[in-house]
Amino acid sequence: MALWTQLLLAPSALQAVVVIGLVAATGLALGRLPVAGVRLGVGGVLFTGLAAGHYGLALDRHILEFVREFGLILFVYAIGMQVGPGFVDSLRRRGLRLNLVAGGIVVFGAALTAAFHFFGLFPLPVAVGVYSGAVTNTPSLAAASQAFAELAPAQAEALVGQAGLGYAVAYPFGIFGIILAMLAVRRIFRIDPAAETRQLETLLAENAPPLTSRTIEATLPAAFGRPLAELPAIAEGGAVVSRVMTGGVVRPVSADTVLAPGMLVHAVGRAESLDALCREIGHDSDQDLPALPGPVEVRAFRVTRAAAVGRTVEALGLGPDNDVAVTRITRAGTEFSPGPGVGLHFGDTVRCVGTAEALAFAEARLGNSARELATPHVMPIFIGILAGAVLGGIAVPLPGLPTCVRLGVAGGPLLASILLSRLHHFGGLVWYLPQSANLLLREIGICLFLSCVGLAAGSRFVAAVGSGQGLVWLAAGAAITFVPLLTAGVFGRMLLKCNYASSCGLLAGAMTDPPALAFASQMLGGDAPASVYATVYPLAMILRIVTGQLLVLTLFSG
């Protein structure tokens, strides 16, 4: 008993490890228990931290601050590496309108929070905590906590503790409020989820048609004798020829392959490119060329060789000169043709067609090492964190604010990781995190952060929830959750004619809430909402973090 008392109560580095390990492990176990079909997930760590703090467990203040902020750095850096590659694309493609609606949900919730604060419902620290909990966005709480540390270092611990209380009170309804908003929209407009899902899937297929393949017979005399590589549909990168058949023999494409009467050409690309190729050389054939026997094989390789990163397929010698045809590249779930100027990224999947010898050459050029793919590049992680810390420390004066604005340990690493993930390879280093490593960093970071927030606020939590004031916080948080979501759902359906499956993905993405996405996918019987969720998630996450800081910077009076 004396040993356990020392490990749990006597402040030391070892005691901090024991307490945080206990809080995180029990919180994650709590988060796995379903409540009405929904799990708290990592949010359970906050509640076990509150319980531990309520019953007297505490950490040395300096250790608690370090662990909390280091956990925050790991978390936001991993978030940036995850959302960075798709951030610009999500705005540039069909997602501009969807992102505007998602941004409106974020701004509406922040405006409600500011209004409730002005009307005296709660002090600012509780306001930003209620806001973050109501939208189930922990990085927003972390960003606000960092802003308090910048503005009032001496009061930071107390202010962050109050914010943690507000977060914990509002968080439970924040999870269920998103689901209630989805169900309310469905009930108001009497929606058939199955029909809406089919409609969205059809729309997505039209907007981003997959690569397809066709066998074309050369019958136009004007095309005979022309090298395949000089045909416009191929030279412009829209179509790739993987193999040909002449005289009943299937063979790979080489640099000197020219069209001959009756030659069968098997090409891969977008439908419009294959249509153009068909018009140039002949007509479709009913032969299934890949199914015929021959020396040609198909294999998919992963890009893991450092020398291949950033180089094009042509620069690596993967083409007709070496009897290899690269027909498809898959990156972050998107499949496309290897057009001119398309550089390869670490982790890309490259589909190659050729003889066994040619494919061995292609594998050597690309790497295809499972070990390299699974091994995180550790040095770039620390360089990225260092760059984020430098960015976070830069003071930027803004008119009307009481102090200079710093991105801090929440915004600096986030911005650095977004920029580095977009660059992907720079200075001889590859800025890539395997998904497993990204998830590990993110989960460890958020568990450390939530453990410390809960421990700091636990001694005051029960009194706050049991008071009339706590009920006011709960009601205000419910409004911050539900009102913007329902407004956006009705607005999107009536004025923008949004598909219901798209709306569900939008609402879940705007709240950056995976449990809500899981519920929507289950209700709709498919993964249709996931594409919209991924489209709005990056901007919504960044806006949540920014609004958490701005609420503090614009409303804090010392």
QUIGI-V105469 format. One record per run of one state. SS is the DSSP state (h for helix, s for strand, l for the rest). FROM is the first residue (numbers start at 0). TO is the last residue. If there is no record, write none. Layout:
<<SS/FROM/TO> <SS/FROM/TO>>
//
This chain:
<<l/0/0> <h/1/8> <l/9/11> <h/12/30> <l/31/32> <s/33/34> <l/35/36> <s/37/38> <l/39/39> <h/40/53> <l/54/59> <h/60/91> <l/92/94> <h/95/117> <l/118/122> <h/123/133> <l/134/136> <h/137/150> <l/151/151> <h/152/188> <l/189/191> <h/192/206> <l/207/210> <s/211/217> <l/218/219> <h/220/222> <l/223/225> <s/226/226> <h/227/229> <l/230/230> <h/231/234> <l/235/237> <s/238/245> <l/246/247> <s/248/251> <l/252/256> <s/257/257> <l/258/262> <s/263/268> <l/269/269> <h/270/280> <s/281/283> <l/284/287> <h/288/290> <l/291/295> <s/296/302> <l/303/304> <h/305/307> <l/308/310> <s/311/311> <l/312/318> <h/319/321> <l/322/322> <s/323/330> <l/331/332> <s/333/335> <l/336/341> <s/342/342> <l/343/347> <s/348/353> <l/354/354> <h/355/365> <s/366/366> <l/367/368> <h/369/373> <l/374/376> <h/377/392> <l/393/394> <s/395/395> <l/396/403> <s/404/404> <l/405/406> <h/407/422> <l/423/423> <s/424/425> <l/426/427> <s/428/429> <l/430/433> <h/434/465> <l/466/466> <h/467/493> <l/494/498> <h/499/509> <l/510/512> <h/513/523> <l/524/526> <h/527/554> <l/555/557>>
//
